[in-house]
Amino acid sequence: MSAATAVLAERREPARATVADAVRRRSAAFYVKIWLGGFVIASALAIGIGPYFASSLRVYEWSPQIGDYVFVPGYVHRERGEGWATTHYGQLGLATSCPAPASGARTVLVWGDSFIEAHQVNDSQKVAARLTEAFADRQGKTLQAIEVGHSYWSVADYYFNLPAYEKLFNPLCHFVVLAEHGLVDLCPDGERFAAVPDFHFVQRPRVDPRKNRIMQILKAWRLEEVVLVPWKAVHNLARDVRNMHVLRKEGARGPTTHRDELLTDRSDSNEVLASWAYVIDHLKSAATKPIVLVSVPEVPLLRDGHISLDDPQAAWNTRLASLCRERGVGFIDMTETLLDDYRRSGKVSRGFYNGVPGRGHLNARGHYLLSERMAAYLREHFADAQ
């Protein structure tokens, strides 16, 4: 190799090394850009599409007519946690089909907690819509059922809210649905219905005003869907942390006592009946229209991999029916209706495909069966309902 060629080769080596380094640097930067781009796109998809698969954030406003917070008119709730449904709200935080107050429409009010709020089923499948449909005729004469339900409500909330809604809608009667814990819903819970030193109801706002203010701001800026997925993620993480703390404190089985254990053979019948009498008397005092208690036991029930047709509260149900007769309150027992339907159809009235069959909230079939019994009761006891 000539001297000139050697010199040229020496000059090319640093150049070749410089090019290789540049390629490596560009490659690292390229992959970082790819990663960042993918992260941005994935986040945008999660924020944009994710809300469709998550339940809505709830937004309320203060109602002077009710004296409490209600859903904002036009609010649409999307439920994805249990069931797959959409609920639309109009005036006073009630269904969009609800008649205007003081309109003269014939109405009945259906009271309850999340079982009557019924976000798990669509508007047309809820008990109020089914009951209204049962009384529709060709002349346009209808009986309008109005559901007044809210998650975590108790008999105390019914007591405090009955006067306002009755004044607005002048119903034929009030149906009070006991479905979440069955008859235990009438027993003291230590929060809203206290037993110490004496039986008494405790009033509280429907929502946390500070949290609701945040929701209102997000809605005003149309950001509620943008923050929905991150909000749900943080909420679920906080819930899991709380559950882990409970497990560490209480052991693997969790708390050793539950509210639904109150009504057993060991329960003090005098205390239970006294609490029920207190509830019935106070509901009657809060309303001028008839009160009808509706017992919806958790039957049939999936237990240990098998469907059970036994109602562990059957004996207590009989006692409540007797107490209602003594106190001049109507009573509907859904037990046989639910069991007969299961024997005939093989279908359960609670639960959804994304939950446990036979457990949880009432499904569309459960709402239909409930409306049928209510309709039969109205036809039997109220001539104005015909």
C-alpha angles and dihedrals in degrees: 000000000000123000091248092055092049092052091050091050091051089052092050096051097068089045091052090049091049091052091049092051090049091051091051091048092048091047093054092048090047093054092046089053091048091051093047091046091050091048092051093047093046091048091049091050092047092050094041101042100021096077090064087065097043131072117255127262108248120240123193138180132201114261116204089194093058099029091226143071117285134179113282111259108261093026113146118200119207114199120201104147096076118010123350111259148128127227124195124206131203135171120354090009091287132125116295089242091060113120120241115269114266090014092131093241116149107248145173123199121225112202127196149116125262089323089068095033080059101183087165093075133046123261095261091052098053121108094248093053091047092048092048090050091052091062099041115116138179093261090062093247107143143168108224117214115204121197116215104186138141134177114266094011117148137191087276090063092050090052094051096043102040097086096053096048093042090053091051100046107020093214127198089236146335120250111203109197119208106194114125099069097001113226091354087078086076093054127088112275098189092242115057097008110041128189100191126117087351135340110286140150122239119214121215137164117271093235141018104266094209094051091045091052089058090051091050091052091049090050093048089055092040091239099123093100093043094057096035099094096043089044092051091046092053091044093051091047091052090048092051091050090052091049091050089052090051091049092051090048100041101029132246093308094054123219114006096218131049133188093245089063090071094086104061135116087274094056118114102249093198092055093045094049091046091054091048091050089051091053095046094048093048094047089051091049092051094054137050092200126074120280121220120190115209117201113204107181122197095256136169090033132190104230127167091346094308135094110248121202095190121109108209089201097051094114091049090049089059090051092051092050090053092048091050091054091050093049097044097249126133120243135199120188111200095187100101092038091057095043095046091050091051092049090050101041106019089229129124126225097220134055138041139233090264093049140040116301111244093014133090129020127359114274125213091281091052091052091049093051091047092051091049092056092046091050091051090050092051093049091050100045107025121056089188089064093065 
